[in-house]
Each structure stands twice: as C-alpha cells, then as structure tokens.
Amino acid sequence: MRWLLAPPSTSQRWAYALTAIVTVSAAPSYAQTGAPKPRAPRVEDKNAVTTVQAEDIGGRPEREITLERDAELVKDKTRVKADTACYRQVEDEVEAKGNVKIWRFGDYFTGDELKLNMDTGKGYMLNPTYKLEANHAQGKAERINFINEDEAVVLNGTYSTCEGYNPDWYLRSNTLNLDSGRDVGTAGKTIIYFKDVPILGTPAMSFSLSGARRSGWLSPTPGFGSKNGAELTVPYYFNIAPNRDLTVYPKIISNRGMQLGASGRYLGETAGGLYQGETYIEYMPHDREYAKANPNDQSDRWMIRTNHTQDLSPSWSYGWSIRAASDDNYPNDFSKTVSSSTERQLLRELRTDYHGDFWTLTARVQKYQVLQDPESVVDPSLFVSRPYDRLPAVNFHAAQYDVAGGFDWAFDSELTRFYHPTLINGTRLVAIPQLSYPIVGPSYFVTPKVMVNLGSYQLDSYGTQKSENLSRAVPTFSLDSGLVFERDIKFGGKDMTQTLEPRLFYVNTPYRDQSRFPTFDTDAATFNFSQIFSENRFVGSDRIGDANQLTAALTSRFLDANGGEALRLAFGQRFYFRDQKVQLDSSTPVVDAHSDILLAATGRISETWTFDSAVQYNPSQSRVVSESYTAQWVPGAKKVLNLGYRYLRGSFKNIELSSQWPIFQRWYGVGRVSYSVQDKKILESLVGLEYNADCWVFRTGAQRFVTTSTKASTQIFFQLELNGLSHLGVGSPLEAMKSSIPGYQRLNEGYGR
C-alpha cells in the first residue's frame, strides 16, 4: 500500500490528502545498488508531496503514520528506507529503526536508527556509515547529526576517499563537520591512519570535500639536503577568493635557523581589462651558517620574485617583473632546482605598452642585479658579466602590409639610456625604416627589400676619453626567394605528400667603420637556421655587419593526409663574396668564403617515436662544431623515455637520459641523468619510485645537481599523497619529477593543485 501526502499549506495547517495507489514491490534501481544519483542543487521543493510505502500502514493519517515491514518514505531529493518508521505529517518528521537507509542529494547513509525533519533536513542517525558523492568519500561513526540539507556532523567517526570496506587510509576524529554547501570538511582532534597504522596526529584540520582548493593548514613537509641539513615546512593556505590566494611557508632549517616564505597569486578584471600577477618572498632574519662564514656581512637574508601585468584600456597596458636577492650566495644555499641554482642575472623591469591600429609604443626601465659565483674570485672563467641597465628604453614599431599595390613597409626605432657602473655610459637613438615588395605565386615567392639602419650616440666621458657624439647610416638590400615542389608518395605504408623547397637569400650591406661605437647590448648571433635568413649577423643595434653573401637552403617535408608534418629535413649554408670587416672587438676581418653547414631533421617516426636533431659542420676543417640529438618514445600512458646528446666544441659534451616507466603492477620508476663527457662527471641525477593505488600515491627518491664547479646539492625526498586530503613526506618529489622528465604524467591526475 502506498500513500501520497501533500505538505500542509499556511492557511490549512492541519489539512491533509490521502490517495490510495497501486502497490509497487520494487524500489528504483539506484536504491537497490546504493549508487548515488548525479548531484543536483541542494534545494528541497518545500511543496513536494511525501510518498510513504510499507507492507502494513497504520496510525492516524491526519497526524501520524506508522509503517511496518519494508517502510519507505520519499520527498523530493530525500529517500528513507527502514524496517519500521513513523511519519508525523504536521512536523514533517520521520523516525525510523532497523536497517535504516537514506539517500540525500546523491549522498548515501545507513544506520540503526534515524530521526529526520524532511522539511529542514535536521536530525540524527545512530551507528551510521556514509558515502558522499563528492570525491566518493566514505566513513563510519557512532552518530551523525544532520544540521541542515548541506551540513552534517560526524561524531567519533572516520573519513576516507578510498573505496571498499577496509580503506587503505582514513582519518579518525572525535568531531568531523562535513559542509557540502561550503565544500569544506573540518575536524577536531584527528589521527590519520595508513594501512591501519597511525602516521600523523593533529589537534585540528580542514580539507575540501571535492578536492578543490580552500583555506587551511597544508600537511607539514620535512626535507633533507646535503647543505642545510634537516628542514621542516608547515605551510598555511589562504583561499582569499576564487581569483586570489596566499600561501605562507614557515620553515625550520636545522643548520641555519627559521625562514619565512609567502607566495601570493591573483587574477581579475577591471573596467580597463584583465590583470594578473604573482609574488614570492623568502626571508631569514638570522642565518647562523652564513654569519659564521661572513662575520662582517649582514646575516639577514632574503629573496623576492614578483610579476604583474594589467590592461588599463584595450590599447594600453603596463606591468613589472622584479627579481632580487640579499647576497651572491643565496642561489647556492637555498635553491631546490638546477635552473634557480645557476641564476645569476636578476632582472628588475617596469614597462608599459600602447598600441594603435598598426603601431606599438613601448617604454621600459631595466636594471640588473648580478650574483657572482663565490668561486669566481679564484676562477675568472666563472665571472658573470653585468649587462647594461636601460634607464629608460622607448621603442616604437609600425608596419603595414599589402599597401600601394602590394608593398610592405615597417619602421622601428629605439631611444635608450644605457648605464653601467664600470663601463662607458651613453644614450643611443636607432631608426630602421624598411620597404619590401613580396611577389608570391602558387609555387614560388620572391621578396626584394631595402632598409636603412640609422644610429646616433651621445657618449659620456669615460676615464681620459671625453664625451662625444657619433652617428652612422648603413643601408641594406636583400632578396629572398624560394620554390615549392610537391609529389605524392608512399611513406611507412601511408599516402603522403613530399615537398622540396629550395630557398636563396641574398644580402648586400656596405662596410661602415663602427670600431668607435660601444657595444651596449650587442653580441654575435647564434648560427642556426633562423639566423642565416636574417640581414644582420649580430644581435643588437651597435653593430651592423657588412655583407655580400648568399644563403642557400633546401628543405623537404613529408605531410600526411591531414596536412600534418611527419618529417622535416633541412640543409643550409652561407657563401661570402667579400671579407667581413665589421667585428665586435677586433679590426681583423673574417676571410672565410663560406660558413659552416647546417643540417636538421625533426619529425615523428611513428605514433610513439619523435625526434629532433641539428648539426653544425665545418667543411674547411672537416669537423663538427656543434650537434644536438633528442628522441622521445611514448608507447602509452605514463610511459616515456627521453634520450639526448648535446655538443659544442670547446664548451660542453653532455649526454642526457630520463624516463617514467611502469615496473610491475602499480609501481613506476622515474629517473634522469645528465652526464658531462668532457668533465667526466654527472651534472644532474634523479632516481625515484612511485606507487599508484586507487586513493593514494607514494613517491620516493633523491636528486643531486651541481651548484658550482666544485660543489653539489643533494636532496632526499619521499611523499605519501592521500587523494582528496593532503600529501605527507619529505621534499617536493612531484615538482622535481615534472621539471626533470619531459613528458612526465602525474599518476593521480586531477588531484591537488
């Protein structure tokens, strides 16, 4: 027998409606399996009818309904089943006993006894178990108090995101508040168990029920390094707003003292447009180790990284990027990565950009802090040169294409004040107008171009040299041309299109004596495929190389049926028709008749293999100047093998190998080694193991990298990551693995931030 009870109205509080309908013996499928329905907004329909069902129904319909044997009540998003139940219509309240089951908004509860107000969602359940839709969390307790439709308090209970009757990990707390409306769980005195072994205790904790970010203490992170000894970081995360957060990092370093760190991020929008930024600060008020080695130096140490970009209007933006440290030794003492330990030039820049329909105006101020390697005092090869500061630099760029019958024109200019504490200072004005006329056909292109580099210098007095003004005007003519041939072929059993693309690039720039001009920001360009198709062999505006030269190149590409590039082969060389007289710091001209040969090959050998290679070969001396080879094999998910070889004559010769690979069952191995063949030593090494369970991941390993020519840093780490809760361990193995192994995939992708 089943009854439908309409909720009491305001005017007829004691009215009721009873309607007999056909008895249904089977409940809906989701009730049979206990599987939660997809989450819906947690809002009950206050006017929804209440359906009751049982084998025996009695009581007073206008007041109280008793349900015996297989009792069931349903109101909107709430369903209750039990052996017996009593429903009070006026109070809209149900009491149930014996094998009680309740479904609320996708959450599932079982227990011995239930009392619940169907209107407000307030009530309790004794000896409950529960399964939440969010994060598939589950647990059991002595009692659950339902505060409202969104919030419940678990007393002397457990919580875990593992599935199954015996979860691998769980937390046990005397009081656990689960607030689905705010997506937050808060616990009082708590112990975290792993494999039924207590591993961490805390007087209080909080976490996100869905795994989303929220304010609270993050798990303590112990660490150990060869330079600083044992470390302990206890971070606190402030989820200020959906677009703003702040993490504070108090850290105890056994060999040095207490360090404070903070990292803030923000993203937003104003009437002018978007803005975003990030700031990271570290501060140690008294470094005991540094004070011993530097008794006359300030022992307070700090580091800051901050950047910001913001649109003031659709056409106007500004931003800054600032990096600074308290002393030269800071990267060596505190860096956790190879890139940060070798960072020596810290840039501080403030800039603004304004653009029109076809032009852009940029103004910026740049100043550098140079951190000298402490060993450069005894080894000059380690000395880091200081770049010129720009105080300020104003750049203007304008360009239009296909005007006046097909011409392209562009104009670039820069006004810069250069400052250096030990070198000559001055102001430089550069203007570069250029005009080209591209002639493009279905299988060819020809582009003649003329340009003039105009430069004016106002140099300050320097030593015995008086202040002076210098100027120059250097014209350049270039002619770029190429052909494209195609043919259909079979390659690897597939229909493909092969192209053959010869290209000739001619440049003629007359000689102008520039030996009296300083080199504020100019250096020789790296010889590669991008550079050989440029008019100037220098980077910067202080030297305009004289040229009467021709670059010849040949490229062949293999395209699949969708137009994707499967393979690219390239060959290039430059031929000189006169000596190159303009040099950086020497008047001795270069008399080579031709350049080195460039060879390159890149592509995808198969669905799993990709490679990239480049070779610079000197035919006059019959030797390789530089070469680089990289290959990557990705046969499946979380399977990657990277091989690399890099060589530059007279500088380095390195072999690199890195991988993430399943070993057996749920175990994965990760590793990286960078070996210097020239110095016969390992520059960087990483070895680790990962275990991926259904609801947790374990990582362990060690990393070692060179910080100076004679010193290295070694870090040991391990981490237990509990999905949907936190991670516990030493160091940051996940960050080390992601940064060291190209193609690395997180085992529990989707958890954490």
C-alpha positions, -999 to 999 in steps of 0.1 A, spaced: 0 0 0 13 35 -8 1 69 3 8 104 -11 7 132 15 6 168 3 26 192 26 4 214 49 -3 249 35 -2 281 56 -39 286 56 -48 250 61 -21 238 85 -39 207 96 -53 197 62 -41 165 46 -48 145 15 -48 107 13 -48 89 -20 -45 51 -25 -25 40 -54 -12 7 -68 14 -11 -46 49 -13 -61 71 -40 -47 105 -29 -62 123 3 -54 142 22 -82 175 7 -93 197 33 -76 181 24 -43 188 -12 -49 225 -7 -56 232 22 -33 248 41 -62 244 79 -58 224 98 -83 241 127 -102 244 157 -79 217 183 -81 214 216 -64 208 210 -27 174 227 -26 144 208 -15 110 215 -30 91 226 1 58 219 -17 67 184 -29 44 156 -17 57 129 6 52 93 -6 51 66 20 50 28 14 51 -3 36 36 -38 39 15 -25 68 4 11 73 -15 23 103 -19 52 127 -38 85 123 -34 98 87 -41 134 98 -14 132 125 9 102 125 15 73 101 32 41 113 49 20 87 58 -17 94 80 -40 74 99 -25 44 90 10 52 98 37 27 93 75 25 102 97 -4 101 135 -5 117 153 -35 155 146 -32 153 126 1 145 88 3 144 68 35 140 30 39 139 10 71 123 -20 88 98 3 107 91 40 105 68 66 120 59 98 100 44 128 117 28 149 90 24 182 109 60 183 119 71 167 86 93 144 106 103 108 103 116 83 129 130 50 115 146 20 131 162 -12 118 184 -13 87 179 24 80 190 37 46 188 72 34 197 89 1 201 127 1 212 146 -30 235 118 -41 248 110 -6 241 76 9 238 67 46 230 35 66 224 31 103 204 16 131 182 45 139 172 78 122 152 109 132 149 135 104 129 165 96 120 162 59 115 200 56 146 214 73 169 184 68 177 184 106 181 152 125 205 124 135 214 88 128 230 62 151 259 39 142 259 52 106 281 45 76 281 71 48 292 75 12 294 110 -2 290 120 -39 319 145 -36 352 127 -41 335 93 -34 343 98 2 331 73 28 332 66 66 315 53 97 307 68 131 289 65 164 265 92 154 258 117 126 239 149 134 222 164 103 223 202 108 206 210 75 204 198 39 241 207 33 258 201 67 263 171 89 285 165 120 301 131 123 308 121 160 337 97 167 339 88 131 362 82 101 366 97 67 384 84 35 383 88 -3 392 51 -7 366 27 -19 359 -7 -3 350 -19 32 386 -16 45 401 16 31 439 19 28 439 52 46 414 71 67 413 98 93 396 93 127 382 123 145 361 130 176 342 157 157 340 159 119 319 186 102 310 179 66 296 210 49 287 203 13 274 238 8 308 254 15 327 223 2 347 220 34 354 194 60 367 204 94 379 181 121 388 184 158 414 161 173 424 139 144 447 109 137 454 98 101 458 61 96 476 43 67 471 6 65 456 8 100 488 23 113 486 59 128 510 81 108 500 117 118 481 133 146 468 169 147 446 189 171 425 202 142 425 201 104 403 212 74 401 200 38 379 203 7 353 177 2 356 179 -36 393 182 -37 391 219 -46 414 244 -30 404 260 3 420 278 33 437 257 59 469 242 71 486 221 45 505 190 55 539 195 71 567 189 47 600 176 61 631 178 40 668 170 40 696 184 19 734 180 20 740 217 26 712 227 50 705 195 69 670 187 81 642 210 72 605 212 82 580 234 64 545 239 78 525 259 51 492 276 56 470 282 25 446 312 24 419 308 -3 411 345 -3 388 344 -33 383 323 -64 408 345 -81 432 352 -52 452 331 -28 482 332 -5 504 305 9 526 312 39 557 289 44 572 289 79 603 267 76 628 255 102 663 247 87 685 229 113 718 243 101 706 279 96 675 289 116 639 300 109 629 310 74 596 326 64 582 324 29 550 336 12 535 332 -22 505 352 -34 486 349 -67 458 370 -82 438 373 -114 410 397 -121 393 422 -144 387 460 -142 369 484 -165 402 486 -185 407 449 -189 424 419 -172 452 419 -146 472 391 -131 503 386 -110 523 365 -86 548 373 -58 571 350 -39 592 361 -9 617 343 14 632 359 45 656 345 71 662 370 99 695 354 111 714 328 91 737 311 116 757 293 89 762 324 68 771 345 99 800 321 107 814 323 71 808 361 68 812 377 102 813 412 88 783 407 65 746 411 72 732 378 82 696 386 74 689 370 41 660 373 16 648 368 -19 619 381 -39 602 373 -72 572 393 -84 555 400 -116 523 418 -127 505 426 -159 474 448 -163 453 463 -191 445 499 -184 424 500 -216 420 479 -247 451 497 -261 472 504 -230 488 480 -206 516 480 -180 535 455 -159 566 448 -139 589 419 -132 613 421 -103 638 395 -90 662 403 -62 683 386 -35 702 397 -4 736 383 -14 757 364 -41 754 331 -22 717 329 -20 710 306 -50 737 282 -39 724 280 -4 687 277 -9 678 267 -44 660 234 -49 663 232 -87 691 233 -112 677 264 -131 673 285 -99 708 275 -85 725 288 -117 705 320 -120 730 349 -117 714 379 -135 683 391 -117 663 415 -138 641 443 -125 618 457 -151 589 481 -153 572 486 -187 542 500 -204 528 493 -239 504 513 -260 493 502 -295 472 516 -323 459 501 -354 493 494 -370 518 507 -344 531 499 -309 549 522 -284 567 506 -255 586 523 -226 605 503 -201 631 506 -173 655 477 -168 681 472 -140 701 441 -132 715 426 -100 744 403 -108 751 375 -83 788 365 -87 797 329 -81 818 329 -50 844 308 -67 849 334 -95 874 351 -72 898 322 -78 885 311 -112 879 341 -136 861 317 -160 831 317 -136 828 355 -135 794 367 -147 794 399 -167 770 426 -158 746 438 -186 739 474 -191 709 489 -174 683 506 -196 672 538 -178 649 540 -198 643 525 -232 615 537 -256 606 515 -286 583 524 -315 572 499 -341 549 504 -371 541 482 -400 515 478 -428 512 450 -454 499 449 -490 496 487 -494 500 509 -525 498 480 -549 514 452 -528 542 469 -508 550 460 -472 566 487 -450 579 488 -414 596 513 -392 614 505 -359 630 530 -336 645 529 -301 658 556 -277 678 541 -248 698 555 -220 725 529 -210 741 528 -176 770 506 -163 789 512 -131 823 504 -146 820 509 -184 812 538 -207 777 552 -205 756 569 -231 723 574 -250 715 557 -283 689 565 -309 682 540 -336 658 542 -365 653 514 -391 628 521 -420 623 492 -445 603 486 -476 597 453 -494 576 441 -523 566 404 -520 559 385 -552 540 353 -544 528 326 -567 513 291 -563 547 275 -560 572 303 -557 580 336 -539 604 365 -545 608 393 -519 631 422 -526 637 445 -496 656 477 -488 663 490 -453 685 516 -436 699 514 -401 703 549 -387 721 553 -354 731 583 -332 751 581 -299 757 606 -272 785 591 -251 795 603 -217 831 609 -207 849 578 -196 884 578 -180 906 600 -202 880 599 -230 859 630 -234 822 629 -241 814 627 -278 786 623 -304 787 595 -330 764 587 -359 761 562 -387 738 552 -416 740 517 -430 718 507 -460 710 471 -467 694 453 -497 681 418 -495 664 394 -519 646 364 -505 633 337 -530 621 302 -530 603 274 -548 579 247 -536 576 213 -554 553 186 -543 547 149 -551 526 121 -538 545 92 -522 541 61 -500 559 65 -467 557 39 -439 527 24 -457 508 57 -458 498 81 -485 518 112 -480 529 144 -498 566 152 -501 577 187 -507 611 200 -520 616 237 -511 649 253 -523 655 288 -510 680 315 -518 686 346 -496 709 373 -508 721 403 -486 743 433 -495 753 457 -468 783 481 -474 811 484 -449 809 512 -424 836 516 -398 820 511 -363 850 504 -342 845 536 -321 809 526 -312 805 509 -278 787 475 -276 759 483 -252 736 453 -259 752 436 -290 767 402 -294 773 377 -323 741 359 -332 739 321 -327 745 304 -361 713 284 -368 685 282 -394 667 313 -381 698 334 -381 711 326 -416 679 342 -431 684 375 -413 702 406 -427 725 412 -397 749 386 -382 747 405 -348 720 406 -322 715 442 -310 719 476 -327 755 485 -320 770 466 -349 756 463 -384 776 436 -402 789 444 -437 777 416 -461 778 405 -497 765 370 -492 741 343 -504 724 318 -482 713 286 -499 690 261 -482 670 231 -491 640 218 -471 620 187 -476 588 180 -457 566 148 -455 529 157 -449 502 132 -440 467 132 -454 455 158 -429 484 182 -437 503 174 -405 541 174 -408 555 139 -401 591 147 -411 612 177 -420 648 176 -434 668 208 -439 702 218 -452 717 253 -453 749 271 -459 760 308 -464 785 319 -491 805 351 -486 816 372 -517 838 395 -497 856 397 -463 835 405 -432 853 436 -417 828 446 -390 836 427 -358 827 432 -321 860 440 -306 886 434 -333 895 451 -366 907 417 -380 883 408 -408 869 373 -413 880 360 -447 860 328 -449 845 321 -483 816 301 -468 800 294 -435 796 261 -417 770 237 -430 737 234 -411 718 201 -411 685 194 -393 660 167 -391 628 166 -370 596 146 -370 575 117 -358 589 84 -368 557 66 -356 528 72 -333 551 67 -304 586 80 -315 595 116 -321 630 130 -326 648 163 -332 684 168 -344 707 197 -355 743 196 -367 767 224 -375 796 211 -396 828 230 -406 838 216 -441 871 235 -442 884 218 -410 863 186 -416 849 187 -381 816 191 -362 812 224 -344 780 216 -326 753 189 -326 722 181 -308 700 150 -308 669 143 -288 645 114 -291 613 106 -272 594 74 -270 559 74 -256 543 40 -262 515 46 -237 501 64 -208 528 72 -181 554 56 -203 581 79 -216 618 76 -225 639 106 -234 674 104 -249 695 134 -256 730 144 -267 744 179 -269 778 190 -280 796 224 -286 832 223 -294 854 237 -267 825 241 -243 805 210 -234 796 175 -244 766 162 -225 745 130 -226 710 131 -211 686 102 -203 653 105 -185 622 82 -181 590 74 -164 581 38 -167 559 11 -151 580 -15 -134 554 -41 -122 518 -39 -111 513 -4 -97 550 5 -93 566 31 -116 602 41 -119 614 76 -127 649 88 -134 671 113 -150 709 116 -155 728 144 -173 765 134 -177 793 156 -189 816 136 -211 841 164 -213 844 168 -175 837 132 -168 811 139 -141 774 138 -135 758 172 -137 723 162 -126 708 130 -114 673 119 -102 661 85 -93 627 77 -78 599 52 -74 562 58 -75 533 36 -64 498 43 -76 469 29 -55 433 37 -61 432 65 -35 468 73 -27 502 77 -43 536 71 -28 568 87 -42 604 84 -30 638 92 -45 668 115 -44 681 143 -66 716 157 -70 728 186 -91 759 208 -94 756 243 -80 792 254 -86 823 239 -103 832 221 -71 800 219 -51 768 200 -55 734 198 -37 718 165 -28 681 162 -17 663 131 -5 625 131 -7 595 108 -2 558 117 -3 526 99 6 497 117 -13 462 109 0 438 117 -28 413 144 -18 430 151 16 467 161 16 502 148 10 528 139 36 565 135 33 599 150 28 608 175 0 588 181 -33 593 150 -54 564 157 -77 579 191 -87 613 175 -92 599 148 -115 578 172 -135 607 196 -142 633 170 -148 615 145 -171 599 158 -203 565 141 -208 561 130 -172 525 124 -162 512 126 -127 498 92 -116 467 107 -99 460 134 -124 431 156 -113 440 157 -76 458 186 -60 466 220 -74 
